């Protein structure tokens, strides 16, 4: 009887969670800017002035992204190739701004970090082939 009650409770709990669907977090430009600036401070040893500049750059970028989302300019609604070109231009502009803020050594390390990030994404997600889910890499 005890096992039956536990099984029933587990089923109700799992159905409730499934019915709610995936929970979407609200996009907050301030959180994104803080996360990126903190990571760059740690990896590139930014001083306080550089940190503030990087934070402001990513805050501006995050606010622009949020505005586009609110307008309904989702990637699915835009031609994929046009969206890719737009993102490439935005990244080039961001890199140009970062080049003004970072030293040559820091910028070189930043570029190396970007390359490693791109390699991880190509291998199956932001955390590498397992995508942080403990699952085996996808077979292609």
N, C-alpha and C positions, 0 to 999 in steps of 0.2 A: 504494500500500500504506500509506503514511504517513497519507494522508487517511482511509483506512478505519479504521485503528487509533484515530486521533483521534476520528472519528465514533462508534466503538464505546464509547470511554471516556466521551465526552460523554453518550451514551445511558444508560450504566450509572450515571453520576453523577446525571443528572436523574431516573432511575427510583428511585434510592435516596432522593433528597430528597423525591420525591413520595410514596413509600411511608411515610416518617416522618410525613407530615402536618404541619399547622401546630403550631409549638411554643408552648405556653402558658407564659407567665411566671407565677411564683408571685406572688400579690398580697401586698405587704408594706406595712402601714400606715405604718411609719417612713419608707419611701421616698416614699410619697404625701405625707405631712405635710411632709417636707423640701422636696420639689419645689414644693408649693403655697406654703409659707412663704417659700422663696427667691424665687419669682416675685413674691409680694406685696411682699417687702422691696425688690426692684428697682423695681417699678412704683409703689409707694406710699410709698417711702422710710421704711420702718418703723424704729423704734429697737429696741434689743436687747430691751427688756421686751415691746414689741408683738410682735416676732418670736417670742419664746418663747410668748406667749399664743396666737398664731395657730397655731404648730406644735402646741401641746397640744390646741387645738380640733380640728384636722384629724387628729391622731393618734387622738383619742377616736372621731371619726367613722369613720376607717379601721378601727379595731378592731371597732366595731359592724358595719360592712359585712362584715368578714372572718367574724365570728361568725355572721351571717345566712347567708353562703355555706356555711359549714361545717355549719350546721343543715339545709341543703338548701332554704332559702327563696329559690330562684332566681326572677327576674322571670317566667320562663315558667310557673312553678307557681302564680302568684298572679294574680288577676284584674287585667287591665291597668289598668283605671280605678282600682281600689283601690291598686295600686302607685304610680300617678301621684299620687294624693292623699297617700299616705304620703311620697313623695319631696318633694312640695311643702311638707308640714309640717316635714320635716327641714330643708329649705332655709330656711324662715322662721325656725326655731329657730337655725340657724347664723347667719343674718343678724342676728338679735337679739343674739347673743353678739358678733359682729364689731362691731356698732354700739357696744358697751360698750368695745371695745378701740381702735378707730380714732377719729381726729379726724373732725369733720364733713367736712372737705375730703377726707380720705383715703377716707371711706365713700362720698362722692359719686363719687369717681374709681373706687372698687371697683364701684359700681352700673353705671357707664358701661362698665367692662370686662366685666361680666356680660352687659350688653345686646349688646355686640359679639360676645361668645362665642356667645350664643344665635342671633344672626343668621348667624354662620359655620356653626353646626350645621344650621340650617334650609337653608342653601345647599349642603349635601352633606357635612358632616363637620367634625371639629375644626379642620381647617386650611383651611376654605373650600370652594369648589365643586370643587376638584380632590382634596380629601381627602388631600393630601400624596402622592398616588400618581402624579402627572403625567398623570392621565387627564382627559378632558374632563368638564364637568359633566353630570349626569344629565338626560335629557330627561323632562319630566313631561307 
